Amino acid sequence: MDRERQAELLEELPAKVVKRVLRELPEEARTQVGLVLGFPEGSAGRLMDPAYLALPESVTAREALDEVHFSPLAPQDLEVVFVLGERRLFKGYVELSRLVKAPPQHRLIQLAREAHVAVSAYAPEERVAEMFVEKRLNLLPMVDKEGRLLGVIHAERMLREIQEREMRRIVRFGGTPGIPPKGEDIDMLRDPLRRIFMGRFLWLALLTFFGAFTSTFIAAQQEMLGAVLILAAFIAPIIDMGGNTGSQTATLVIRAMALGQVRPTLRDFLRIVGRDFPVALTLGLAIGALEAGLAFITKDLTSDVLLVVSLSMITVTVLGSLIGIILPFAAKKVEADPAILSAPVITSIMDLLGVMVYFGFAYAFLRHLLP
């Protein structure tokens, strides 16, 4: 059955049936049910949980408290009571503390808050994370396309999902993606050695080409290196700084995207650049001054060489941070996982940019030393 047909069937499936089915399943099996029902990968529907209390809008506060008292659910699942209209339409929620203080004869519909707090079962997990941050609820109601309550998402499970995803991203960000069709994760203890080898070799082979371009560019600077041999001593720290700064920034951006703090929009991109640029520039100035100071103390350098080293360090720090922002946003733009732009790739890009910046400043300020 194709996905379109699955979605059509889901729309016709009564919400109470979904809840009844989910209640009988262990947590690990619910994700598979979400898949069968047609919820897209990475959607709220894959995190659906039946552990919640929902009552009709006509129920009184006293009757609701009785339901809470006799409910078999755990205390953390009873912090809020969800309010339902006809056909299980979601009408809002009532906190347990508000319910305890309410007049006994008040109906739930009179006490209900924020009917718009519900998240669609088809919403991306990033939106779910945003809703938890905005509403500060431990239980987030999830509805179908008609606004009927299907289930809830627990903050604890959402947190686990984010943590697991971040662990997978760390593996990929380190340059070890999985190989289809087995998936993205590499298990160091159980996977065949051939798969582990291929998962690492593909990235390293790609990075070898970057290294070849970089080494070719450096080899072409023999004239400058021959005239000012001391420049060779600073190639490694300068290009390393660009790669390290880029990896730092990219890690922060990817984490912000995973937590729903940043969206892949031009507005958020400009906001991140605007906030990061002064930080990166200040870091560059501090590191450039530190590098120049250490070089002055440990090496007999002219002021021109110190200027080249300092300006290069400042520039690659700012460029590395900018590249670390651009690449995750670019990946999201083409609907790819930002983590595929791994730290080694960022480092390799900055290696090439770093030597170009370094020798660019060298030719600008040390040209008079050439024979």
C-alpha distance (Angstrom), angle and dihedral (degrees) to the residues before:
residue distance angle dihedral
M1 . . .
D2 3.80 . .
R3 3.83 123.4 .
E4 3.80 93.5 -107.4
R5 3.80 91.7 57.0
Q6 3.81 90.7 46.3
A7 3.79 90.0 54.3
E8 3.81 91.1 50.2
L9 3.80 91.3 52.9
L10 3.79 91.4 47.1
E11 3.78 91.7 55.4
E12 3.82 89.5 56.2
L13 3.79 95.8 44.9
P14 3.83 112.2 104.8
A15 3.80 111.8 -115.3
K16 3.81 91.9 -131.7
V17 3.79 89.7 57.5
V18 3.79 90.3 53.7
K19 3.79 90.5 51.4
R20 3.81 92.5 47.6
V21 3.80 92.0 51.2
L22 3.79 93.9 46.7
R23 3.80 93.1 48.5
E24 3.79 90.3 62.7
L25 3.80 95.0 51.4
P26 3.81 131.1 82.1
E27 3.81 115.6 -116.3
E28 3.80 95.3 -104.4
A29 3.81 90.4 56.1
R30 3.81 95.2 52.3
T31 3.77 93.4 74.4
Q32 3.79 89.1 57.2
V33 3.80 90.2 50.6
G34 3.78 88.4 52.5
L35 3.78 88.3 53.5
V36 3.81 93.0 49.8
L37 3.80 91.7 47.3
G38 3.77 90.1 55.8
F39 3.80 103.6 -106.7
P40 3.82 108.9 153.6
E41 3.78 120.2 -112.0
G42 3.80 110.7 -90.2
S43 3.81 92.9 22.0
A44 3.79 129.4 127.8
G45 3.81 90.0 -110.2
R46 3.79 90.7 70.6
L47 3.83 89.5 61.8
M48 3.82 96.8 48.6
D49 3.80 117.1 142.6
P50 3.85 129.1 -174.6
A51 3.83 95.7 -152.2
Y52 3.81 99.9 112.5
L53 3.79 141.0 95.4
A54 3.82 118.6 -119.5
L55 3.80 123.7 176.1
P56 3.82 135.4 -177.6
E57 3.79 116.8 -91.1
S58 3.82 91.2 -117.1
V59 3.82 93.8 62.0
T60 3.81 113.9 110.7
A61 3.79 125.1 -126.2
R62 3.82 90.9 -109.4
E63 3.81 92.2 51.6
A64 3.81 90.4 46.6
L65 3.81 91.2 53.3
D66 3.79 89.2 51.9
E67 3.81 89.0 52.5
V68 3.79 90.0 50.5
H69 3.79 91.5 48.9
F70 3.81 94.8 51.7
S71 3.81 96.6 36.9
P72 3.82 115.1 118.6
L73 3.81 90.4 -144.9
A74 3.80 121.8 113.1
P75 3.84 117.2 -98.6
Q76 3.81 92.3 -108.7
D77 3.82 88.8 58.0
L78 3.80 92.1 55.2
E79 3.79 100.7 56.5
V80 3.80 88.5 107.1
V81 3.80 134.2 25.9
F82 3.80 115.9 -145.5
V83 3.79 118.8 -137.6
L84 3.80 121.6 -137.5
G85 3.78 132.5 -163.7
E86 3.78 127.2 -166.3
R87 3.82 116.2 -36.3
R88 3.83 88.8 14.4
L89 3.81 92.6 -68.9
F90 3.78 108.3 171.7
K91 3.82 111.7 -113.7
G92 3.79 102.1 172.0
Y93 3.79 140.0 -82.9
V94 3.80 139.6 -84.9
E95 3.81 122.0 -147.5
L96 3.79 114.7 -129.2
S97 3.82 90.6 -123.4
R98 3.83 90.2 55.2
L99 3.79 90.6 46.3
V100 3.82 92.3 53.6
K101 3.81 91.8 52.1
A102 3.83 96.2 42.6
P103 3.83 122.5 104.1
P104 3.84 106.5 -92.5
Q105 3.82 94.8 -121.1
H106 3.81 96.5 48.9
R107 3.77 111.9 113.6
L108 3.79 121.4 -127.1
I109 3.80 92.7 -114.4
Q110 3.83 87.6 61.7
L111 3.80 91.0 53.1
A112 3.81 99.5 38.9
R113 3.79 120.6 119.7
E114 3.80 132.6 -156.8
A115 3.77 110.1 -6.8
H116 3.82 87.0 -173.6
V117 3.80 92.0 64.2
A118 3.82 90.8 89.9
V119 3.80 120.0 105.8
S120 3.79 123.9 -142.0
A121 3.79 117.4 -109.8
Y122 3.81 86.9 -127.5
A123 3.81 95.1 51.7
P124 3.82 115.6 116.0
E125 3.78 118.2 -104.7
E126 3.81 89.1 -113.4
R127 3.81 88.7 64.4
V128 3.81 90.2 49.3
A129 3.80 89.9 53.9
E130 3.81 89.5 50.3
M131 3.80 91.3 51.2
F132 3.81 92.1 52.3
V133 3.80 90.1 51.7
E134 3.82 92.9 46.1
K135 3.82 99.3 43.4
R136 3.82 100.1 30.3
L137 3.80 93.0 -144.1
N138 3.78 126.7 149.4
L139 3.80 90.0 -148.2
L140 3.78 122.3 43.0
P141 3.83 116.8 -164.6
M142 3.80 117.2 -130.0
V143 3.80 123.5 -155.2
D144 3.79 137.7 -172.8
K145 3.82 125.8 -121.8
E146 3.80 90.8 -79.2
G147 3.79 94.0 52.8
R148 3.81 94.7 -105.6
L149 3.79 117.3 147.0
L150 3.81 110.2 -108.7
G151 3.76 102.4 168.1
V152 3.78 143.8 -58.2
I153 3.76 137.8 -93.4
H154 3.77 117.8 -132.9
A155 3.79 117.2 -137.8
E156 3.80 89.0 -137.2
R157 3.80 92.6 56.6
M158 3.78 91.7 44.5
L159 3.80 89.0 52.8
R160 3.80 91.2 50.2
E161 3.79 90.0 49.6
I162 3.80 91.5 51.6
Q163 3.80 91.5 47.2
E164 3.80 92.6 49.9
R165 3.79 91.0 47.1
E166 3.80 90.5 49.0
M167 3.80 90.1 51.9
R168 3.81 89.5 52.6
R169 3.79 89.8 47.8
I170 3.80 90.9 50.9
V171 3.81 89.3 54.8
R172 3.80 91.4 48.9
F173 3.80 93.1 40.2
G174 3.79 87.7 56.2
G175 3.79 89.4 59.1
T176 3.83 101.9 -99.8
P177 3.82 109.0 112.7
G178 3.77 120.7 172.8
I179 3.78 124.3 -111.1
P180 3.80 124.0 -117.2
P181 2.93 136.5 -85.4
K182 3.78 91.7 26.7
G183 3.78 93.7 55.9
E184 3.75 141.2 -114.8
D185 3.78 101.0 -63.0
I186 3.80 124.3 86.1
D187 3.79 117.0 -153.4
M188 3.81 108.3 -152.9
L189 3.82 92.6 -160.8
R190 3.81 102.9 41.3
D191 3.81 108.9 26.1
P192 3.82 119.7 93.1
L193 3.79 113.8 -97.8
R194 3.81 89.6 -120.5
R195 3.81 91.4 60.7
I196 3.81 92.5 47.5
F197 3.81 88.9 49.0
M198 3.81 93.5 49.7
G199 3.81 92.8 45.1
R200 3.80 89.5 57.7
F201 3.79 100.0 32.9
L202 3.82 95.4 58.5
W203 3.79 92.1 58.8
L204 3.79 94.6 41.1
A205 3.80 91.4 49.6
L206 3.80 90.0 52.6
L207 3.78 91.1 48.6
T208 3.79 90.4 50.2
F209 3.80 88.5 67.0
F210 3.80 90.2 53.4
G211 3.79 88.2 49.6
A212 3.80 90.8 50.8
F213 3.81 91.6 54.0
T214 3.79 90.7 47.5
S215 3.81 94.7 48.8
T216 3.81 90.9 46.3
F217 3.80 90.2 53.3
I218 3.81 91.7 49.2
A219 3.80 91.5 47.8
A220 3.80 88.8 55.4
Q221 3.81 89.9 60.1
Q222 3.81 94.6 67.7
E223 3.77 92.6 120.6
M224 3.80 93.6 56.5
L225 3.82 93.6 41.2
G226 3.79 89.7 49.2
A227 3.78 91.3 53.0
V228 3.83 95.8 42.6
L229 3.78 105.7 23.8
I230 3.82 93.3 173.8
L231 3.82 89.2 70.9
A232 3.82 88.8 76.0
A233 3.80 90.2 65.6
F234 3.80 92.3 64.6
I235 3.81 100.8 46.1
A236 3.81 94.8 89.2
P237 3.84 99.1 47.9
I238 3.80 92.5 44.9
I239 3.80 97.0 51.1
D240 3.81 91.0 40.3
M241 3.79 90.3 55.7
G242 3.80 91.6 54.6
G243 3.81 92.7 49.8
N244 3.79 94.2 45.3
T245 3.80 93.1 48.5
G246 3.81 91.8 47.5
S247 3.80 92.6 49.8
Q248 3.81 91.8 48.2
T249 3.79 93.1 51.5
A250 3.81 94.8 42.9
T251 3.80 90.5 51.9
L252 3.81 91.0 53.6
V253 3.82 92.5 46.9
I254 3.82 93.9 47.9
R255 3.80 90.7 48.3
A256 3.81 90.8 49.8
M257 3.80 89.9 50.8
A258 3.81 92.1 49.1
L259 3.81 91.4 51.2
G260 3.80 92.3 48.1
Q261 3.82 93.1 -115.6
V262 3.81 91.9 120.1
R263 3.79 129.0 37.6
P264 3.82 124.5 -155.5
T265 3.81 93.1 -108.1
L266 3.79 131.9 123.9
R267 3.80 89.6 -117.5
D268 3.81 93.8 55.9
F269 3.80 90.6 42.5
L270 3.80 91.0 55.7
R271 3.80 90.6 44.7
I272 3.80 91.6 53.3
V273 3.80 92.2 46.2
G274 3.80 90.6 48.0
R275 3.80 92.0 51.5
D276 3.79 96.3 40.5
F277 3.82 100.0 45.0
P278 3.82 97.1 71.4
V279 3.81 89.8 45.1
A280 3.81 92.3 49.4
L281 3.81 92.2 45.3
T282 3.80 91.9 49.6
L283 3.81 90.2 47.8
G284 3.80 89.6 49.4
L285 3.80 92.6 50.6
A286 3.80 91.9 47.6
I287 3.82 94.6 46.2
G288 3.82 91.8 42.3
A289 3.80 91.1 52.5
L290 3.80 91.1 46.0
E291 3.82 92.6 49.1
A292 3.81 92.0 47.4
G293 3.79 91.2 47.9
L294 3.80 93.2 50.5
A295 3.80 91.0 45.4
F296 3.81 91.5 50.4
I297 3.80 91.4 50.9
T298 3.81 98.6 43.3
K299 3.82 101.9 32.7
D300 3.76 136.0 42.5
L301 3.81 99.3 -119.8
T302 3.76 134.0 163.6
S303 3.79 120.5 -123.8
D304 3.83 90.2 -109.2
V305 3.80 92.4 58.3
L306 3.80 91.8 45.5
L307 3.81 88.8 51.9
V308 3.81 92.0 51.3
V309 3.82 91.9 49.1
S310 3.82 93.4 47.0
L311 3.80 95.9 46.6
S312 3.81 91.1 46.1
M313 3.80 92.2 51.2
I314 3.81 91.9 49.1
T315 3.81 93.1 47.1
V316 3.81 97.6 46.9
T317 3.81 90.6 47.8
V318 3.80 91.6 54.8
L319 3.83 92.8 41.3
G320 3.81 92.4 47.6
S321 3.78 91.2 52.4
L322 3.82 91.1 47.9
I323 3.82 92.1 49.6
G324 3.81 88.7 48.9
I325 3.81 88.6 58.1
I326 3.80 98.2 40.5
L327 3.81 98.6 51.3
P328 3.86 98.7 56.2
F329 3.81 91.0 46.5
A330 3.81 90.6 47.2
A331 3.81 90.2 51.1
K332 3.81 91.3 51.4
K333 3.80 89.9 48.4
V334 3.82 91.0 59.8
E335 3.84 90.3 41.7
A336 3.79 94.6 -109.6
D337 3.78 128.4 133.8
P338 3.84 108.3 -95.4
A339 3.79 88.9 -139.5
I340 3.80 90.8 70.5
L341 3.81 84.7 74.9
S342 3.77 89.7 75.4
A343 3.78 127.9 -164.3
P344 3.83 92.1 -104.7
V345 3.83 89.9 55.6
I346 3.80 91.9 51.1
T347 3.80 89.5 46.4
S348 3.80 91.8 50.4
I349 3.80 92.4 49.2
M350 3.79 90.3 50.1
D351 3.81 91.4 47.3
L352 3.79 89.2 61.9
L353 3.81 94.9 40.9
G354 3.79 90.3 44.6
V355 3.81 95.9 57.4
M356 3.80 90.7 43.5
V357 3.81 90.8 53.2
Y358 3.81 92.4 43.1
F359 3.78 96.7 51.2
G360 3.79 90.6 38.8
F361 3.81 89.3 62.1
A362 3.81 89.9 41.2
Y363 3.81 92.3 57.4
A364 3.81 90.6 43.5
F365 3.82 95.7 53.7
L366 3.83 105.6 20.5
R367 3.79 102.0 41.1
H368 3.79 90.0 109.8
L369 3.82 89.6 66.1
L370 3.80 93.5 60.7
P371 3.81 115.5 105.5
